[in-house]
Amino acid sequence: MDRAQKKALTDQKIRTAFITLLNEKGFANLNVSDITTTAEISRGTFYLHYLDKYDLLDQIEQEILDGVQTLLQNNLDEVANPQITMPEAHDHLYNLFFKLITYAYQHRPLFISLMRPDVDVTFSDRLYQLVVTIIRGKNIFQTQASYSTEVPKDYAEVIVILGAFNIFKHWLLKENPETPTEVAEIILTSRFLSPYNLIHIN
């Protein structure tokens, strides 16, 4: 095993231990000694990889955010293309939801750990703001949407994006979540329904 492979293996041991401890103890209650004991490495080895537990958390979060950013930037151009028809836009949007959800499903234990309230309450906010920034930067609403006059545009955008985001979080944290295919369809369908359509109050 060469040096690069050994470094990668040790890094994986650190991250696996860290995620395990996040779920067992919460971020505030764990320390570097807990991580090194669980990973079966020395403190010196840990510090060759990370400055402290905050640096470790930040790097893991950033890698997840970078993965989401790459998926969005690589797939939103098709949705934003003003030349495509509504059925085509619908299909592209479904494919985007499916790819994002599949990515999250593949990293589900990590997503769940990072979204714990006692871990880092800013992660969900950072993820949401990243999604909003990229969608607005691609001018999705300007090219593919018309607005209701009953609600200001900025509120309409928040309702649409935050609603989809909260469905995603709800799905991710379920004990027995639906498949990525099923929840992608749920998210897409929900964007075409009003609360009145979803729940009828007698």
C-alpha positions as CSV (number, residue, x, y, z in Angstrom):
1,M,0.0,0.0,0.0
2,D,1.5,3.3,-1.0
3,R,1.4,6.5,1.0
4,A,-1.6,8.0,-0.8
5,Q,-3.7,4.8,-0.3
6,K,-2.7,4.7,3.4
7,K,-3.7,8.3,3.9
8,A,-7.1,7.7,2.2
9,L,-7.7,4.7,4.3
10,T,-6.9,6.5,7.5
11,D,-9.1,9.4,6.5
12,Q,-12.0,7.0,5.9
13,K,-11.5,5.5,9.4
14,I,-11.5,9.0,10.9
15,R,-14.7,9.9,9.1
16,T,-16.5,6.7,9.9
17,A,-15.6,7.1,13.6
18,F,-16.8,10.7,13.5
19,I,-20.2,9.9,12.0
20,T,-20.7,7.0,14.4
21,L,-19.9,9.3,17.4
22,L,-22.2,12.1,16.0
23,N,-25.1,9.7,16.2
24,E,-24.1,8.3,19.6
25,K,-23.1,11.5,21.4
26,G,-23.9,14.5,19.4
27,F,-21.2,17.0,18.2
28,A,-20.9,19.0,21.4
29,N,-20.2,16.0,23.5
30,L,-17.5,14.3,21.4
31,N,-13.8,15.2,21.3
32,V,-10.7,14.3,19.3
33,S,-9.8,11.6,21.8
34,D,-13.2,9.9,21.2
35,I,-12.5,10.0,17.5
36,T,-9.0,8.6,17.7
37,T,-10.1,5.8,20.1
38,T,-13.0,4.7,17.9
39,A,-10.8,5.0,14.7
40,E,-7.9,3.2,16.5
41,I,-5.4,5.8,15.5
42,S,-3.1,8.2,17.4
43,R,-3.9,11.8,18.1
44,G,-0.9,12.8,16.1
45,T,-2.3,10.9,13.1
46,F,-5.6,12.7,13.4
47,Y,-3.8,16.1,13.4
48,L,-2.0,15.2,10.2
49,H,-5.5,15.2,8.6
50,Y,-7.5,17.8,10.5
51,L,-7.0,20.8,12.8
52,D,-9.8,19.8,15.2
53,K,-13.3,18.4,15.2
54,Y,-14.6,21.6,13.7
55,D,-12.3,21.4,10.7
56,L,-13.4,17.8,10.2
57,L,-17.1,18.7,10.3
58,D,-16.6,21.7,8.0
59,Q,-14.7,19.6,5.4
60,I,-17.3,16.9,5.4
61,E,-20.1,19.4,5.1
62,Q,-18.3,21.2,2.3
63,E,-17.8,18.0,0.3
64,I,-21.6,17.3,0.5
65,L,-22.4,20.8,-0.6
66,D,-20.0,20.6,-3.4
67,G,-21.6,17.4,-4.6
68,V,-25.1,19.0,-4.6
69,Q,-23.7,22.1,-6.3
70,T,-22.2,20.0,-9.1
71,L,-25.4,18.1,-9.7
72,L,-27.5,21.3,-9.8
73,Q,-25.1,23.1,-12.1
74,N,-24.8,20.1,-14.5
75,N,-28.6,19.6,-14.8
76,L,-30.4,22.9,-14.4
77,D,-29.4,24.3,-17.8
78,E,-31.8,21.8,-19.4
79,V,-34.7,22.9,-17.1
80,A,-33.9,26.6,-17.7
81,N,-33.8,26.3,-21.5
82,P,-36.6,28.6,-22.8
83,Q,-36.8,26.6,-26.0
84,I,-38.1,23.3,-24.5
85,T,-41.7,22.5,-24.0
86,M,-43.5,22.1,-20.7
87,P,-43.6,18.3,-20.8
88,E,-39.8,18.3,-21.5
89,A,-39.2,20.7,-18.6
90,H,-41.3,18.4,-16.4
91,D,-39.1,15.4,-17.4
92,H,-35.9,17.3,-16.9
93,L,-37.1,18.5,-13.5
94,Y,-38.0,14.9,-12.5
95,N,-34.5,13.7,-13.6
96,L,-32.9,16.5,-11.5
97,F,-34.9,15.6,-8.4
98,F,-34.1,11.9,-8.9
99,K,-30.4,12.6,-9.2
100,L,-30.3,14.8,-6.1
101,I,-32.3,12.3,-4.1
102,T,-30.2,9.4,-5.2
103,Y,-27.1,11.3,-4.2
104,A,-28.6,12.0,-0.7
105,Y,-29.8,8.4,-0.4
106,Q,-26.3,7.1,-1.1
107,H,-25.0,9.3,1.7
108,R,-28.1,9.0,3.9
109,P,-26.3,8.2,7.2
110,L,-24.1,11.3,6.7
111,F,-27.0,13.6,5.7
112,I,-29.0,12.4,8.8
113,S,-26.0,13.0,11.1
114,L,-25.4,16.5,9.7
115,M,-29.1,17.5,10.0
116,R,-29.3,16.6,13.7
117,P,-30.2,19.8,15.6
118,D,-27.3,19.1,18.1
119,V,-24.7,18.7,15.4
120,D,-24.6,21.9,13.3
121,V,-27.8,23.8,12.9
122,T,-26.4,25.8,10.0
123,F,-26.0,22.8,7.6
124,S,-29.6,22.7,6.5
125,D,-29.6,26.4,6.1
126,R,-26.4,26.3,4.0
127,L,-27.8,23.5,1.9
128,Y,-31.1,25.4,1.3
129,Q,-29.3,28.7,0.5
130,L,-27.0,26.9,-2.0
131,V,-30.1,25.5,-3.8
132,V,-31.8,28.9,-3.9
133,T,-28.7,30.7,-5.1
134,I,-28.1,28.3,-8.0
135,I,-31.7,28.2,-9.0
136,R,-32.0,31.9,-9.1
137,G,-28.6,32.2,-10.8
138,K,-29.9,29.9,-13.6
139,N,-33.1,32.1,-13.9
140,I,-35.3,29.1,-13.7
141,F,-38.4,31.0,-12.7
142,Q,-37.8,33.7,-15.3
143,T,-37.6,31.3,-18.2
144,Q,-40.0,28.6,-17.2
145,A,-42.6,30.2,-14.9
146,S,-45.4,32.7,-14.8
147,Y,-46.4,34.2,-11.5
148,S,-49.7,34.5,-9.7
149,T,-50.7,38.1,-9.0
150,E,-52.1,37.0,-5.6
151,V,-48.7,36.5,-3.9
152,P,-45.5,38.6,-4.4
153,K,-42.9,36.8,-6.6
154,D,-40.3,36.4,-3.8
155,Y,-42.9,34.7,-1.6
156,A,-44.0,32.5,-4.4
157,E,-40.4,31.3,-5.0
158,V,-39.9,30.6,-1.3
159,I,-43.1,28.6,-1.1
160,V,-42.1,26.5,-4.1
161,I,-38.4,25.9,-3.2
162,L,-38.8,25.6,0.6
163,G,-41.8,23.2,0.2
164,A,-39.7,20.9,-2.0
165,F,-36.7,21.2,0.4
166,N,-38.9,20.3,3.4
167,I,-40.3,17.3,1.7
168,F,-36.8,16.2,1.0
169,K,-35.8,16.6,4.7
170,H,-38.9,14.8,5.8
171,W,-38.2,11.9,3.5
172,L,-34.5,11.7,4.4
173,L,-35.2,11.5,8.2
174,K,-38.0,8.8,7.9
175,E,-37.2,5.5,9.5
176,N,-38.4,3.7,6.3
177,P,-38.1,6.2,3.5
178,E,-39.6,5.7,0.0
179,T,-37.3,4.9,-2.9
180,P,-35.6,7.8,-4.7
181,T,-38.0,7.2,-7.6
182,E,-41.1,7.4,-5.4
183,V,-40.0,10.5,-3.5
184,A,-38.9,12.3,-6.7
185,E,-42.4,11.8,-8.1
186,I,-43.9,13.0,-4.8
187,I,-41.9,16.2,-4.8
188,L,-42.7,16.9,-8.4
189,T,-46.4,16.2,-8.1
190,S,-46.6,18.4,-4.9
191,R,-45.3,21.4,-6.8
192,F,-48.4,21.3,-9.0
193,L,-50.8,21.2,-6.1
194,S,-52.0,23.8,-3.7
195,P,-52.3,23.1,0.1
196,Y,-56.1,23.0,-0.5
197,N,-55.6,20.2,-3.1
198,L,-53.4,18.2,-0.7
199,I,-55.5,18.5,2.5
200,H,-59.3,19.3,2.4
201,I,-60.5,20.9,5.6
202,N,-64.1,20.2,6.4
